[in-house]
């Protein structure tokens, strides 16, 4: 078990500008230290990233044993790295993982050929095939942005460099929707189906004699103790739960065009 907990740990949140080693590294290190303590192993070495391409390089070079990654990364590289989804994360205040595409009020809902600003531009296949479920056509263009706030403001105000639309988490849209100035100027042109949650993954080829059930028990038990809840709160997670395999399998089929 000590070999497991001495290994690298990947924390990937694609497009999240604060998901960097400099900003979030200490917080994630507190989480991995807690897990190490509960499983009786050595300290893990977490690496926090927001770019899937850099995460791909990290996994290839450092061979992590565990990680928390977005479903897009898991589906894309599951077979390449021998990943297994152990648990899913339930984020604080998020009852369902959904995305919406927001446009200026009065604009058509048809998104074919439109430019959509998104923090998930690095996950183009997942966005077009799974989030948008192929309903906007292959000609949809994704424009990378660091955050949605500025892109939404530009759309609402009709700025010269504004995108046609903005893809964002539904929870973020609800905040904009209630804004007295921005809300009346915007509307939802598309709402996704419920999507898979972020996943706790095991990189099986690097796992050695990992006691998977012990790791899962430690993570599931966090929401049942005060110290565990405090650590979970620091990474904005409410709890860890069993993976919704049906939902994940559906997303995988869409991703791979099956």
C-alpha positions in Angstrom: 0.0 0.0 0.0 2.8 2.4 0.7 3.9 2.1 -3.0 0.4 3.4 -3.9 0.5 6.4 -1.7 4.0 7.4 -2.6 3.0 7.6 -6.2 2.0 10.7 -8.2 -1.7 11.8 -8.1 -3.3 13.6 -11.0 -6.0 16.2 -10.3 -7.4 17.5 -13.7 -10.1 20.1 -14.1 -10.0 21.1 -17.7 -10.5 24.8 -18.3 -10.6 25.9 -14.7 -8.2 28.8 -14.4 -7.6 28.2 -10.7 -6.8 24.5 -11.2 -3.1 25.0 -11.2 -0.3 23.7 -9.0 0.5 27.2 -7.8 -3.0 28.0 -6.8 -4.6 24.7 -5.8 -1.7 22.5 -5.2 -1.6 22.9 -1.4 -5.4 22.3 -1.1 -5.2 19.1 -3.1 -2.1 18.1 -1.1 -4.2 18.4 2.1 -6.8 16.1 0.5 -4.2 13.4 -0.5 -2.6 13.6 2.9 -5.9 12.9 4.5 -6.5 9.9 2.3 -2.9 8.7 3.0 -3.6 8.9 6.8 -6.9 7.0 6.5 -5.4 4.2 4.4 -2.2 3.9 6.4 0.2 4.7 3.5 2.8 7.3 2.6 2.1 10.7 1.3 0.9 11.1 -2.3 2.4 13.7 -4.6 -0.5 15.5 -6.3 -0.2 17.5 -9.5 -3.0 19.9 -10.3 -3.7 20.7 -14.0 -6.3 22.4 -16.2 -5.0 21.3 -19.6 -5.7 17.7 -20.8 -2.7 17.8 -23.2 -0.3 18.5 -20.3 -2.1 15.9 -18.2 -1.5 13.4 -21.0 2.2 14.2 -20.8 2.2 14.0 -17.1 0.6 10.5 -17.0 3.0 9.2 -19.6 6.1 10.5 -17.7 5.1 10.2 -14.1 2.8 7.1 -14.2 0.4 8.1 -11.4 -1.6 5.5 -9.6 -4.6 7.5 -8.7 -6.3 10.7 -9.8 -9.5 12.8 -10.1 -10.2 13.6 -13.7 -13.0 14.9 -15.9 -15.0 12.3 -17.8 -13.7 13.5 -21.1 -10.1 12.6 -20.2 -11.2 9.2 -18.8 -13.2 8.3 -21.9 -10.5 9.4 -24.3 -7.6 7.6 -22.6 -9.2 4.8 -20.6 -7.7 2.1 -22.7 -4.4 3.8 -23.4 -3.6 4.1 -19.6 -5.6 1.2 -18.3 -7.8 3.5 -16.2 -10.6 2.2 -14.0 -13.3 4.5 -12.7 -13.5 3.8 -8.9 -15.9 6.5 -7.8 -17.6 9.7 -9.0 -17.5 13.1 -7.3 -20.6 14.9 -6.2 -19.7 18.6 -6.2 -21.1 21.0 -3.6 -24.4 22.5 -4.7 -24.5 20.6 -8.0 -27.4 18.1 -8.1 -26.9 17.3 -11.8 -23.9 17.9 -14.2 -25.4 19.7 -17.1 -24.2 22.4 -19.6 -26.1 25.1 -21.4 -25.4 27.1 -24.5 -26.4 30.8 -23.9 -27.1 33.3 -26.7 -28.3 36.8 -26.9 -32.0 37.1 -26.5 -33.6 37.3 -29.9 -30.9 35.2 -31.6 -32.0 32.0 -33.2 -31.5 28.7 -31.3 -29.9 27.0 -34.3 -26.2 26.7 -33.4 -25.0 25.1 -36.7 -21.9 26.9 -37.9 -21.8 29.2 -34.9 -18.8 30.2 -32.8 -19.2 29.0 -29.2 -16.9 30.3 -26.5 -16.0 27.7 -23.8 -13.4 26.8 -21.3 -13.6 23.3 -22.6 -12.2 24.0 -26.1 -9.4 21.5 -25.4 -12.0 18.8 -25.2 -13.6 19.4 -28.6 -14.7 15.8 -29.3 -16.3 15.5 -25.9 -18.0 18.8 -26.2 -19.4 18.3 -29.7 -20.2 14.6 -29.3 -21.3 14.3 -25.7 -22.2 17.7 -24.3 -23.9 18.9 -27.5 -24.7 15.3 -28.5 -24.0 16.0 -32.2 -27.1 18.2 -32.4 -25.2 21.3 -33.5 -23.4 19.7 -36.4 -19.7 19.1 -37.0 -19.2 22.7 -38.3 -19.7 24.2 -34.8 -16.6 26.1 -33.8 -15.3 26.3 -30.3 -13.5 29.4 -29.1 -11.2 28.9 -26.1 -11.7 31.4 -23.2 -10.2 31.5 -19.8 -13.5 32.0 -18.1 -17.2 32.4 -19.1 -17.9 35.7 -17.4 -16.2 37.9 -20.0 -17.6 35.9 -22.9 -21.1 36.2 -21.5 -20.9 39.9 -21.0 -19.6 40.4 -24.6 -22.6 38.3 -26.0 -25.1 40.3 -23.9 -23.7 43.6 -24.8 -23.2 42.7 -28.5 -19.5 43.4 -28.4 -17.6 43.5 -31.7 -15.4 40.5 -30.8 -18.3 38.6 -29.1 -18.8 34.9 -29.9 -22.2 33.8 -31.1 -22.8 31.8 -27.9 -21.2 30.6 -24.7 -21.1 27.1 -23.3 -21.1 27.0 -19.5 -22.2 24.9 -16.6 -25.9 25.2 -15.8 -25.0 26.3 -12.3 -23.0 29.2 -13.6 -25.9 30.2 -16.0 -28.3 30.4 -13.1 -26.2 33.1 -11.5 -26.2 35.1 -14.8 -29.9 34.5 -15.2 -30.6 36.2 -11.9 -28.5 39.2 -12.8 -30.7 42.3 -13.2 -28.6 43.6 -16.1 -27.4 40.6 -17.9 -30.3 38.1 -17.4 -32.9 39.9 -19.5 -30.4 40.1 -22.4 -29.7 36.4 -22.6 -31.4 33.1 -23.2 -30.6 29.4 -23.3 -30.5 28.0 -26.8 -29.5 24.5 -25.7 -29.5 22.4 -22.5 -27.6 19.2 -22.3 -28.7 15.9 -20.9 -27.4 15.0 -17.5 -23.7 14.2 -17.9 -21.2 12.0 -16.1 -19.5 13.5 -13.0 -15.8 13.8 -12.4 -14.2 10.5 -11.6 -11.7 9.0 -9.1 -9.6 6.8 -11.3 -7.1 4.1 -10.8 -4.3 3.6 -13.3 -4.3 -0.2 -13.2 -0.9 -0.8 -14.8 0.8 1.3 -12.2 -1.2 0.1 -9.2 0.8 -2.9 -8.0 -1.0 -4.5 -5.1 -3.3 -1.7 -4.4 -6.2 -2.3 -2.0 -8.9 -0.7 -4.1 -11.7 -1.4 -1.7 -9.7 0.3 1.1 -9.2 3.4 -1.0 -12.8 3.5 -1.9 -13.9 3.1 1.7 -11.7 5.9 2.8 -13.1 8.3 0.2 -16.7 7.3 0.7 -16.3 7.7 4.5 -15.1 11.4 4.2 -18.6 12.8 4.1 -19.5 11.0 7.3 -16.9 12.7 9.5 -16.4 16.4 10.4 -12.7 16.4 9.5 -13.5 14.6 6.3 -16.2 17.1 5.4 -13.8 20.0 6.0 -11.3 18.5 3.6 -14.0 17.8 1.0 -15.2 21.4 1.3 -11.7 22.7 0.4 -11.9 21.0 -3.0 -15.7 21.8 -3.4 -16.8 18.2 -3.2 -19.8 17.1 -1.1 -19.1 13.3 -1.3 -17.8 10.4 -3.4 -20.2 7.8 -4.6 -20.4 4.7 -6.8 -20.0 5.5 -10.5 -23.2 5.7 -12.6 -22.0 3.2 -15.1 -25.0 3.5 -17.4 -24.4 7.3 -17.7 -20.7 6.9 -18.3 -21.2 4.2 -20.9 -23.7 6.3 -22.8 -21.2 9.2 -22.9 -18.5 6.8 -24.1 -20.6 5.6 -26.9 -21.4 9.2 -28.0 -17.7 10.1 -27.8 -16.6 7.3 -30.0 -19.5 7.8 -32.4 -21.3 4.5 -31.6 
